[in-house]
Amino acid sequence: MSRPAAAPARLLHMIGNAHIDPVWLWQWPEGFQEARSTFWSAIHRMEEYPDFVFTCDQVALLAFVEEADPALFEEIRKRVADGRWVNVGGWWVEPDCNIPTGESFVRQGLLGQRYLEEKFGVTATVGLNADPFGHNANLPQILRKQGLQAYCFLRPGPHEAELPGNPFWWEAADGSRVLAYRIPHEYCSPRADVAYHTDKAMAQLPPGLGTAMVFYGVGNHGGGPTKDNIDSVHRLDRLGSYGELRLSSPPAYVEDVLASGVELPVWRGDLQHHAAGCYAAHSGIKAWMRSAEHALVVAERWASVAAAVAGTPYPHEALTHAWKQVLFNQFHDILPGTSIEPAYDDARDQLGEARSIARRTVNLALQTLARDTDIPFREGTQPVLVFNPHPWRVRADVECEFGLSIERPWVEDDAGQPVPSQFTRALATTSNPKRIAFPADLPPLGHRLYWIRPGSQAPVSVGDRAFEALTEAAGSGPVLENAHLRAEVDPATGWLSSLLDKATGADLMAGVAGVAGVADAAGAQAPHTVVTEDPTDTWGHRVVSYAGPGTPFTCTSARIVESGPVRTVVRVESAYGKSTLVEEIILAADARHLEVRVDLDWQEKLRLLKLRFPVGLAEPTATYEIPYGHLARPADGAEEPGQSWVDVSGTLPGGARAGLTVVNDAKSAYDVSGADIGITAARSPVYAWHEPRQLEPDGLYSYQDQGRQTFRYLLVPHAGDWRDAGVVRLAAELAEPAQPTYESFHPGPRSATESFAVESEGENAGGSVVTTVLKRAEDGDGLVVRAYESAGVQATWSLDLGFAGRTVAATFGPHEIRSFLVPFDADRPIVETDLLERPLIETESAETGSAETGSAETESVDGAGTGSGSATATPEVSGAVAAATSSTDEGVTE
């Protein structure tokens, strides 16, 4: 029976899929078993229905099936070759798309796409992240550089974000575009007839579309398309009420759209919001993930150096395994904190394994580098090699705890000059613990030798200024002061009453009470700690903002606990209910920022803690770090995802521009309310609690974030805006700190101070282009270097790989991510690659002395060009805009 002639001239691509959460309301062994069951079901449907096509994403599940069920995997291979099993997504899992670092998104595609190419001979061309709760603004650039030309997603839904049409072009700040499609209604369907499901999908699509996609199949715990599903699609196709219904795949739909030549609107910016509470849910998983991500990129750098200069084998297999553990735990119900409690025991163990591999890799590399360093014998001393993991010069205070019988230790550098040092709080609780802090001035990606020596220390000075931090308060509170900053702590509140930037004369705390958005109803300065009731579910469904009035912690003590030539430390102790908070505010002798070390023992339930940082600025603007970039957002108090830093800049009373950047090493949930930055430090909903389920008054529940957590943040005052403060590099140094290692005496061919790779300064001083990755190429024949432009300007950059005898040089467009393959063979040219490490074009060498690759402009594909573009502060629409019909969502399954 054919379709009636009166049927609409419309083609619906019916996408048979099975969204599988490997972890959510179950642990990963159950999720993996469900993948096997679902994949067999899809194979059986293909045997029963010659036109059935199955769409699959999440490469991790395919890799597990290959290992656990080779017969099933062989059936999948055959169906891929037939074109009836279509792999999309191209990523290891469907990750959260806000919280991972930019490099993690690169590795999702690097491992995912290369696996698909190796096992099936073809990579994905369409990205699919049906279930994540929002999508960062830099994804179009990353997707295009991974060979993906389109991207399908579900959230934010029509009630959460009004998009200009469906489909549309989604454009990143560098100008890269992907064809984007918001899945209408749902990515999965009931087990039986899909007519009602199709009705709901059509209601969310703009009128007049000639082609669209409707996803169907039982999902979340897997299952996939049923016989009833497929039979109903055939029946609805014969009826013709929707037009033609074709069992299809996302690449077939994308091909139809691109071939149509229809003009599409353009969206610039991120795609938010769905569940604002998930940016802060489960502090542990956020901190474990951030630590593991940075540990692995540091391990790759040192392993690359040690392999080249000391012959240490590069542990490619171990590091790849560790990255897979990291990528798996970025899944959109693990990293956002929305799974059951036992899932986080698994995540802790898996991320702990990744960190352990990274630490072993670093230790072996540094030990072999130290082995060949010349360290002469000096009676009664302890040599310490301090390693800098960054390809730029780093000045940082380091701490050493040791067991030598040195009663009055002091420090000397490799040139025999005394270095300031002071005792600090020891980690060990013994009869005579010794832990000292001293400032290290470290060469780029290298090491420097220091000596801990006995005896009285000689006077120490730098230039004309002695290392001395002023500690006596002019008023009633502790004061921290050096040549650059002066900060005073109010003992009544436990927070800063003054933060003076001496270079500009601006006190960022002055006038706070008079600035809209940073004062309470009585005009008093907003408190630093705010505890509010939080009756929302784990996801924080329907929450727009957690900023608002609440109850502060009560300060019980604010006093100087450490003072000397290296730094001043003020310890502030506070309490709320059964919870305690210790913040140690540290000003190093030559620092232009404050460091704060936080020790929080949180014992509250269904409450939320914000740490707030109000400043006295008018006309504030807010900027958030996003994966491999930044994004300006309104300073309206919305709960927003971010990476490691958030900035507020504005106008001082005299008209000059200034601001404050807050950098942290563990949190990803923020708001900016006027000129007041807030970090969500703790949130304690019940595990895996999803509305509309209500908590029973006498129910036994487990609450998140109970107990002790530690993290660090920096307060960076600046003139102008955040670009003037070098915050991108400061954030990298906070996440990837210098590492002191104790050494013995031995001869060696290398000097005590050595640098292995140096990033260019000159025009790039201050950090516009930042090198992030130095690793062994996946194919083993060379090194891969990656960097990105962080300030939104065109910039030149070079990296002198002294240990490899080569130099990479290039010009970056604003916001651009670029990668380079550096062959070990010096006669072969350095070439630019995509994010899968495939050469972009045959070029001249990018090595100094030869023609540069230049700022690559990938040839436009189907209207989705890449290249330089200007940053857009807020989402923007251009082109032909189709009106979208919104409908009320009946409650989307996570």
ChimeraX attribute file (.defattr): number of C-alpha atoms within 10 A of each C-alpha:
attribute: neighborCount
match mode: 1-to-1
recipient: residues
	/A:1	7
	/A:2	8
	/A:3	14
	/A:4	13
	/A:5	9
	/A:6	9
	/A:7	15
	/A:8	13
	/A:9	14
	/A:10	17
	/A:11	19
	/A:12	23
	/A:13	20
	/A:14	25
	/A:15	24
	/A:16	29
	/A:17	27
	/A:18	28
	/A:19	27
	/A:20	25
	/A:21	28
	/A:22	27
	/A:23	24
	/A:24	23
	/A:25	20
	/A:26	16
	/A:27	20
	/A:28	16
	/A:29	11
	/A:30	14
	/A:31	21
	/A:32	22
	/A:33	16
	/A:34	20
	/A:35	25
	/A:36	21
	/A:37	15
	/A:38	23
	/A:39	24
	/A:40	18
	/A:41	16
	/A:42	25
	/A:43	19
	/A:44	11
	/A:45	20
	/A:46	17
	/A:47	11
	/A:48	11
	/A:49	12
	/A:50	9
	/A:51	13
	/A:52	22
	/A:53	26
	/A:54	26
	/A:55	23
	/A:56	23
	/A:57	27
	/A:58	26
	/A:59	25
	/A:60	21
	/A:61	22
	/A:62	24
	/A:63	16
	/A:64	16
	/A:65	21
	/A:66	17
	/A:67	10
	/A:68	14
	/A:69	11
	/A:70	12
	/A:71	11
	/A:72	17
	/A:73	21
	/A:74	13
	/A:75	14
	/A:76	23
	/A:77	15
	/A:78	13
	/A:79	17
	/A:80	18
	/A:81	13
	/A:82	10
	/A:83	12
	/A:84	21
	/A:85	22
	/A:86	21
	/A:87	28
	/A:88	26
	/A:89	29
	/A:90	31
	/A:91	30
	/A:92	27
	/A:93	27
	/A:94	28
	/A:95	27
	/A:96	25
	/A:97	26
	/A:98	29
	/A:99	28
	/A:100	23
	/A:101	20
	/A:102	22
	/A:103	18
	/A:104	20
	/A:105	24
	/A:106	21
	/A:107	21
	/A:108	26
	/A:109	27
	/A:110	20
	/A:111	21
	/A:112	26
	/A:113	26
	/A:114	21
	/A:115	21
	/A:116	20
	/A:117	13
	/A:118	10
	/A:119	14
	/A:120	15
	/A:121	12
	/A:122	15
	/A:123	21
	/A:124	25
	/A:125	22
	/A:126	26
	/A:127	29
	/A:128	28
	/A:129	25
	/A:130	21
	/A:131	26
	/A:132	22
	/A:133	28
	/A:134	24
	/A:135	21
	/A:136	23
	/A:137	27
	/A:138	28
	/A:139	27
	/A:140	30
	/A:141	24
	/A:142	25
	/A:143	26
	/A:144	25
	/A:145	25
	/A:146	28
	/A:147	19
	/A:148	24
	/A:149	22
	/A:150	27
	/A:151	27
	/A:152	22
	/A:153	23
	/A:154	21
	/A:155	27
	/A:156	21
	/A:157	27
	/A:158	20
	/A:159	13
	/A:160	15
	/A:161	13
	/A:162	14
	/A:163	23
	/A:164	22
	/A:165	24
	/A:166	23
	/A:167	27
	/A:168	25
	/A:169	28
	/A:170	28
	/A:171	29
	/A:172	29
	/A:173	27
	/A:174	24
	/A:175	22
	/A:176	27
	/A:177	30
	/A:178	30
	/A:179	26
	/A:180	25
	/A:181	22
	/A:182	23
	/A:183	23
	/A:184	24
	/A:185	28
	/A:186	24
	/A:187	25
	/A:188	25
	/A:189	26
	/A:190	16
	/A:191	17
	/A:192	16
	/A:193	19
	/A:194	22
	/A:195	16
	/A:196	11
	/A:197	18
	/A:198	23
	/A:199	13
	/A:200	19
	/A:201	20
	/A:202	20
	/A:203	16
	/A:204	21
	/A:205	25
	/A:206	17
	/A:207	13
	/A:208	10
	/A:209	15
	/A:210	14
	/A:211	18
	/A:212	25
	/A:213	28
	/A:214	28
	/A:215	28
	/A:216	27
	/A:217	26
	/A:218	23
	/A:219	21
	/A:220	22
	/A:221	20
	/A:222	24
	/A:223	24
	/A:224	30
	/A:225	29
	/A:226	21
	/A:227	15
	/A:228	14
	/A:229	22
	/A:230	23
	/A:231	15
	/A:232	16
	/A:233	22
	/A:234	15
	/A:235	15
	/A:236	20
	/A:237	22
	/A:238	18
	/A:239	17
	/A:240	19
	/A:241	15
	/A:242	19
	/A:243	22
	/A:244	23
	/A:245	23
	/A:246	18
	/A:247	19
	/A:248	23
	/A:249	28
	/A:250	28
	/A:251	19
	/A:252	12
	/A:253	19
	/A:254	23
	/A:255	11
	/A:256	15
	/A:257	19
	/A:258	15
	/A:259	10
	/A:260	11
	/A:261	10
	/A:262	9
	/A:263	14
	/A:264	20
	/A:265	20
	/A:266	24
	/A:267	24
	/A:268	23
	/A:269	24
	/A:270	22
	/A:271	24
	/A:272	20
	/A:273	23
	/A:274	22
	/A:275	23
	/A:276	27
	/A:277	30
	/A:278	26
	/A:279	28
	/A:280	31
	/A:281	30
	/A:282	28
	/A:283	25
	/A:284	20
	/A:285	23
	/A:286	23
	/A:287	17
	/A:288	20
	/A:289	26
	/A:290	22
	/A:291	19
	/A:292	24
	/A:293	23
	/A:294	20
	/A:295	21
	/A:296	23
	/A:297	22
	/A:298	25
	/A:299	26
	/A:300	23
	/A:301	23
	/A:302	27
	/A:303	28
	/A:304	26
	/A:305	27
	/A:306	23
	/A:307	18
	/A:308	15
	/A:309	14
	/A:310	16
	/A:311	14
	/A:312	16
	/A:313	13
	/A:314	21
	/A:315	17
	/A:316	16
	/A:317	9
	/A:318	14
	/A:319	20
	/A:320	16
	/A:321	14
	/A:322	23
	/A:323	25
	/A:324	22
	/A:325	20
	/A:326	28
	/A:327	26
	/A:328	24
	/A:329	26
	/A:330	27
	/A:331	23
	/A:332	28
	/A:333	27
	/A:334	24
	/A:335	30
	/A:336	30
	/A:337	27
	/A:338	28
	/A:339	22
	/A:340	20
	/A:341	20
	/A:342	12
	/A:343	20
	/A:344	20
	/A:345	12
	/A:346	14
	/A:347	24
	/A:348	16
	/A:349	13
	/A:350	19
	/A:351	26
	/A:352	19
	/A:353	17
	/A:354	26
	/A:355	26
	/A:356	16
	/A:357	22
	/A:358	26
	/A:359	17
	/A:360	12
	/A:361	22
	/A:362	21
	/A:363	16
	/A:364	17
	/A:365	26
	/A:366	24
	/A:367	15
	/A:368	17
	/A:369	22
	/A:370	25
	/A:371	19
	/A:372	17
	/A:373	23
	/A:374	17
	/A:375	22
	/A:376	13
	/A:377	13
	/A:378	11
	/A:379	8
	/A:380	12
	/A:381	19
	/A:382	22
	/A:383	24
	/A:384	23
	/A:385	24
	/A:386	23
	/A:387	27
	/A:388	29
	/A:389	26
	/A:390	27
	/A:391	24
	/A:392	24
	/A:393	17
	/A:394	21
	/A:395	16
	/A:396	19
	/A:397	18
	/A:398	16
	/A:399	19
	/A:400	18
	/A:401	17
	/A:402	15
	/A:403	10
	/A:404	14
	/A:405	12
	/A:406	16
	/A:407	12
	/A:408	14
	/A:409	22
	/A:410	24
	/A:411	26
	/A:412	20
	/A:413	19
	/A:414	16
	/A:415	10
	/A:416	10
	/A:417	12
	/A:418	19
	/A:419	24
	/A:420	26
	/A:421	25
	/A:422	19
	/A:423	21
	/A:424	21
	/A:425	15
	/A:426	16
	/A:427	10
	/A:428	12
	/A:429	9
	/A:430	8
	/A:431	6
	/A:432	10
	/A:433	16
	/A:434	23
	/A:435	17
	/A:436	20
	/A:437	21
	/A:438	24
	/A:439	20
	/A:440	23
	/A:441	16
	/A:442	24
	/A:443	24
	/A:444	20
	/A:445	24
	/A:446	27
	/A:447	28
	/A:448	21
	/A:449	27
	/A:450	26
	/A:451	22
	/A:452	22
	/A:453	21
	/A:454	18
	/A:455	10
	/A:456	10
	/A:457	16
	/A:458	13
	/A:459	10
	/A:460	16
	/A:461	14
	/A:462	10
	/A:463	7
	/A:464	6
	/A:465	9
	/A:466	13
	/A:467	23
	/A:468	21
	/A:469	23
	/A:470	19
	/A:471	20
	/A:472	13
	/A:473	14
	/A:474	9
	/A:475	10
	/A:476	12
	/A:477	21
	/A:478	22
	/A:479	25
	/A:480	28
	/A:481	24
	/A:482	21
	/A:483	17
	/A:484	15
	/A:485	22
	/A:486	20
	/A:487	24
	/A:488	23
	/A:489	25
	/A:490	19
	/A:491	19
	/A:492	13
	/A:493	20
	/A:494	25
	/A:495	22
	/A:496	20
	/A:497	19
	/A:498	18
	/A:499	22
	/A:500	20
	/A:501	22
	/A:502	14
	/A:503	12
	/A:504	13
	/A:505	10
	/A:506	23
	/A:507	22
	/A:508	23
	/A:509	20
	/A:510	19
	/A:511	17
	/A:512	24
	/A:513	20
	/A:514	16
	/A:515	20
	/A:516	17
	/A:517	22
	/A:518	27
	/A:519	21
	/A:520	15
	/A:521	11
	/A:522	7
	/A:523	13
	/A:524	12
	/A:525	22
	/A:526	21
	/A:527	22
	/A:528	19
	/A:529	24
	/A:530	20
	/A:531	20
	/A:532	18
	/A:533	16
	/A:534	17
	/A:535	16
	/A:536	20
	/A:537	27
	/A:538	29
	/A:539	27
	/A:540	24
	/A:541	17
	/A:542	14
	/A:543	16
	/A:544	16
	/A:545	17
	/A:546	23
	/A:547	23
	/A:548	13
	/A:549	13
	/A:550	15
	/A:551	13
	/A:552	20
	/A:553	22
	/A:554	17
	/A:555	20
	/A:556	15
	/A:557	16
	/A:558	23
	/A:559	17
	/A:560	19
	/A:561	13
	/A:562	17
	/A:563	21
	/A:564	19
	/A:565	21
	/A:566	23
	/A:567	29
	/A:568	24
	/A:569	25
	/A:570	24
	/A:571	21
	/A:572	24
	/A:573	20
	/A:574	20
	/A:575	18
	/A:576	17
	/A:577	10
	/A:578	9
	/A:579	16
	/A:580	20
	/A:581	23
	/A:582	21
	/A:583	23
	/A:584	22
	/A:585	24
	/A:586	22
	/A:587	26
	/A:588	26
	/A:589	25
	/A:590	20
	/A:591	19
	/A:592	21
	/A:593	22
	/A:594	20
	/A:595	23
	/A:596	21
	/A:597	17
	/A:598	19
	/A:599	17
	/A:600	21
	/A:601	19
	/A:602	26
	/A:603	18
	/A:604	23
	/A:605	18
	/A:606	17
	/A:607	17
	/A:608	23
	/A:609	25
	/A:610	26
	/A:611	18
	/A:612	24
	/A:613	24
	/A:614	28
	/A:615	31
	/A:616	28
	/A:617	31
	/A:618	22
	/A:619	15
	/A:620	22
	/A:621	22
	/A:622	25
	/A:623	22
	/A:624	23
	/A:625	22
	/A:626	24
	/A:627	25
	/A:628	24
	/A:629	24
	/A:630	25
	/A:631	22
	/A:632	20
	/A:633	19
	/A:634	16
	/A:635	20
	/A:636	17
	/A:637	21
	/A:638	19
	/A:639	25
	/A:640	23
	/A:641	26
	/A:642	25
	/A:643	27
	/A:644	26
	/A:645	24
	/A:646	28
	/A:647	26
	/A:648	30
	/A:649	25
	/A:650	24
	/A:651	18
	/A:652	21
	/A:653	13
	/A:654	7
	/A:655	10
	/A:656	13
	/A:657	20
	/A:658	26
	/A:659	28
	/A:660	28
	/A:661	25
	/A:662	23
	/A:663	26
	/A:664	24
	/A:665	23
	/A:666	23
	/A:667	27
	/A:668	28
	/A:669	24
	/A:670	30
	/A:671	28
	/A:672	31
	/A:673	26
	/A:674	26
	/A:675	31
	/A:676	30
	/A:677	27
	/A:678	26
	/A:679	24
	/A:680	24
	/A:681	25
	/A:682	26
	/A:683	30
	/A:684	28
	/A:685	28
	/A:686	23
	/A:687	22
	/A:688	20
	/A:689	20
	/A:690	17
	/A:691	14
	/A:692	9
	/A:693	8
	/A:694	11
	/A:695	14
	/A:696	8
	/A:697	6
	/A:698	6
	/A:699	7
	/A:700	8
	/A:701	12
	/A:702	15
	/A:703	20
	/A:704	25
	/A:705	24
	/A:706	19
	/A:707	12
	/A:708	13
	/A:709	17
	/A:710	17
	/A:711	16
	/A:712	18
	/A:713	21
	/A:714	23
	/A:715	19
	/A:716	22
	/A:717	29
	/A:718	25
	/A:719	22
	/A:720	15
	/A:721	19
	/A:722	22
	/A:723	16
	/A:724	14
	/A:725	21
	/A:726	16
	/A:727	24
	/A:728	23
	/A:729	20
	/A:730	20
	/A:731	20
	/A:732	18
	/A:733	18
	/A:734	18
	/A:735	20
	/A:736	18
	/A:737	20
	/A:738	23
	/A:739	16
	/A:740	19
	/A:741	16
	/A:742	17
	/A:743	17
	/A:744	14
	/A:745	15
	/A:746	13
	/A:747	13
	/A:748	15
	/A:749	9
	/A:750	14
	/A:751	16
	/A:752	21
	/A:753	20
	/A:754	17
	/A:755	21
	/A:756	20
	/A:757	26
	/A:758	21
	/A:759	24
	/A:760	20
	/A:761	16
	/A:762	8
	/A:763	12
	/A:764	16
	/A:765	13
	/A:766	16
	/A:767	25
	/A:768	26
	/A:769	33
	/A:770	25
	/A:771	24
	/A:772	20
	/A:773	18
	/A:774	25
	/A:775	24
	/A:776	24
	/A:777	18
	/A:778	16
	/A:779	8
	/A:780	13
	/A:781	13
	/A:782	17
	/A:783	20
	/A:784	23
	/A:785	22
	/A:786	19
	/A:787	21
	/A:788	22
	/A:789	27
	/A:790	23
	/A:791	21
	/A:792	22
	/A:793	18
	/A:794	17
	/A:795	21
	/A:796	20
	/A:797	24
	/A:798	21
	/A:799	22
	/A:800	19
	/A:801	21
	/A:802	13
	/A:803	15
	/A:804	20
	/A:805	11
	/A:806	18
	/A:807	19
	/A:808	24
	/A:809	24
	/A:810	22
	/A:811	19
	/A:812	24
	/A:813	26
	/A:814	25
	/A:815	30
	/A:816	33
	/A:817	25
	/A:818	22
	/A:819	24
	/A:820	27
	/A:821	25
	/A:822	27
	/A:823	20
	/A:824	17
	/A:825	11
	/A:826	12
	/A:827	8
	/A:828	11
	/A:829	18
	/A:830	30
	/A:831	25
	/A:832	30
	/A:833	19
	/A:834	21
	/A:835	25
	/A:836	19
	/A:837	20
	/A:838	15
	/A:839	16
	/A:840	16
	/A:841	13
	/A:842	10
	/A:843	15
	/A:844	14
	/A:845	20
	/A:846	24
	/A:847	22
	/A:848	16
	/A:849	9
	/A:850	12
	/A:851	13
	/A:852	19
	/A:853	21
	/A:854	15
	/A:855	18
	/A:856	18
	/A:857	12
	/A:858	16
	/A:859	11
	/A:860	12
	/A:861	13
	/A:862	14
	/A:863	15
	/A:864	21
	/A:865	17
	/A:866	24
	/A:867	21
	/A:868	22
	/A:869	18
	/A:870	14
	/A:871	20
	/A:872	17
	/A:873	16
	/A:874	14
	/A:875	16
	/A:876	15
	/A:877	18
	/A:878	12
	/A:879	13
	/A:880	14
	/A:881	16
	/A:882	19
	/A:883	15
	/A:884	17
	/A:885	14
	/A:886	14
	/A:887	15
	/A:888	12
	/A:889	14
	/A:890	8
	/A:891	10
	/A:892	12
	/A:893	11
	/A:894	14
